[in-house]
Amino acid sequence: MGDGTILKMLYHEVMSVGFDTKEYEKIFKAFANKRRLDIIVYLCSQKEAIVGDIAKKIKLSFKATSKHLIILSNANILDKEQRNLLVFYSIKKPLSNNIKSIIYLLSNSRE
């Protein structure tokens, strides 16, 4: 499934329900990057991971990965938990239905 198809599906999802424009703007900006999509798919399969493991998986520097994780956290897609010196990231629970739908579409399109 191509990116254009995913965007059309997301557009129809957004238009079919009442929505908060600001929330969707943050969400779409967060999803508008291949590396962030890779992070989401990885965390869906791993449940939680530290920055170093995520950076290694997506083949990106620690610093750049951290910036992507901040964007995803600010869009209420990820949770983070500090444990001693490590920060663990995971998919936020509970997620809004809007974000769940988008993650579902993205996860299925990348298989």
C-alpha positions, 0 to 999 in steps of 0.5 A: 500500500503506497503512502498516497493510499495511506494518506487518503485513508487517513483523510477519510478517517479524519473526515468521518468523525468529529475532530480537533484540528490542532490535535490532528495537526500535531499527529500528522506532523509526527507521522510525516517522517519515515524514521518516526514511522519506523519508531512507532512500528518498532515500539508496537512490536517491542512494547518499550525500548531505550533511545540507544536500542531504537537508534540502532534499529532505525540506523540513526544517531542517538541525538537525531533519534532523541529529537524524533522521540520528543516529537512523538511524545509531544503528539501524545503518541509515546510515553516515556519513563525514567528508570535510573539513568535510562529513559524507556519509550513505549506507545502511549496507553490509552491512545486516542481512537484517532491515533490508534486508527492511524497506527493500525493503518500504518502498521498494516501497510508496512508488513 
